Amino acid sequence: VNCDILQEGSITTPAHVLYDIVRKLPDESLVELESTEGKKLEIKTDKITFSLMCLPPNDFPDIHSGEFPQGFEIESSKLCRLIDKTLFSVSTEETRYYLNGIYLHESEAIDKSSPLPTLRTVSTDGHRLAQAELPLPDGSGGMPGVIIPRKAISEILKLTQELDGDIEVRVSESKLKFIFNNVEITTKVIDGTFPDYNRVIPFKNEKPMIVDTDLLTNAVDRVATLSSERGRAVKLSLSKNNLTLSVTSPEAGTAIEEISVSFNDEDFEIGFNSKYLLDITSQLSGKSVKFLFSEPSSPCLILDPDDEATLYVLMPMRV
């Protein structure tokens, strides 16, 4: 940041305390920072003074060091999209730590007719999977696949939403660096192997249903009012061009709603976690959504006709 440096130096100070102090100072205050022998940091405005105990700056870890042999540039809005479309299904279960992030890697396009490789993000918590991709940026070919931790992803997403222009990404096998205009974020990557997610994507499902996105979202939201916090199960009963959504709760009662859909297969029933279903529909950009079913116990493939570079997989529930 721009400031007037009267004497060069460095200090290590408690981040949250410093943030709270600066946040509470009067607007447009001119703030003066002064360090006393590297042990205290004085924060002064016209009539306010804080003095913070500090630590030796040499003890601060230098995570930015090391080699980053590969790098590429990507538009802020494109990186934002890759993260935003997949962040919701990152696992929070610490035992499977290798799912606690987004897998960033080079891959083939979802559209198998396209010969061009892509930069892809994938996340899964074992109940749902999200995948997004874009054409491979120059310089990213051959990069190692890396799992970006959930906490780092949230900070990167904030910056991509605030800043325009290109972002430089530097890659090593153990760390990632994101260089914005005046901010650098360096993060260790998760030391683990992301599972072979392609095996669980049911590309051969052959029972299609097409429905208006808002119509489905509102109907699921309404009937899920009676679903229990523990189960959140909603049953989808399909017949010719008709979908009946129902929730039965021993404590609360029953909710049923019918909506029109495009479906021409045999009658079919399947159950989903209503929250997970709504999480996916909230990511869709098109007016309609396409579901591809197989069996009541098999995963469902969900596609956005207006965004062919994304796909979602949702595991069923017993209802």
Steps between C-alpha positions, in 0.01 A plus 500: 500500500610857444626686807774735620794299635706702749726210597510150349446193715275204575297364788258214573172596664173320591288510183148495646577758767657733243201454269252577778690814599522638146137409430385705799707811430310806372456517121771690309736482800869545427663205677860499619677171578816500707702204630707513819804274479290239319312413820201732483294658224337835569195591293416870521247740359437857607356410844518119515796278589529121517814310595524132399746239621683344203714206401840497324446530122766236435273239661231555237487206253610579145239303305557709184850361444588203283477423131177540302612347170172545312261787460217641294263796489123478525224761501367575847139431393595159355685390812205623707266281295719188534501541879143619547349207307680239712559647848160394637573127480842504670499252788525620862570149630855509635554122484501513119733800491573458128139609430536821707582709195452559129701284259656726231648313206532460123244272333309418185186699421162375626390515137695201364473639145726790603871420456611793716625435856348692790584638842253331734386533859325212680370460854302229678393409852386149408135608475528739204764598246552825310720555197585811295753566227629748243748487210853436625678836555840549333778370723284264707550191285668216686446658843473260795149445633463675837235505777444857622393512869149626578616799709737626230225458238265728697761778516586466130131513409454828693787659310378381159162658577660831600765536228487510122773414252739207479633294789838327486503147637831335591509124562728255674427147622453620860390865473292741293542875468227736376624849407236773482566873445648568842425176687680166491343187650728201544351176626625152562301242308342197667748214508281218374360333189163613371283197411432394140177700481430409135397151613201636694367734229206308345536603136291199389181600684218488245184628675494876433280754676502869406336751732485876552775584752302754705189282500694204639697708751189662645312170519786320677538792740128495585461127567833489687346725764378179669820300454690413817835663569656156515368349178394788272366234261269593213345236271471560124227294330509522121232409248440624147580876501420523870711519815356459851722617784413376848634512854367290786601577855367295797523812716385774262270340240497472119566742213423424134540715189461417129680682219520454123822362354621343178522124572398215268642190668341242728370613841794554732564592865818625667590688819751779558626713784302821442785727613747336264250528214444871570876559526534372144203687353638823649810458281307472174499793258239373252121516507477122489694210649550147367501197731625163373377206711581129498374307805354619834822392673737645237652850483331764287678721248385864494584727207454872433399540131625861508842407642638187336834541680347394833336185634372375834446154649259433788476176696146379584347443844260231618152646548 
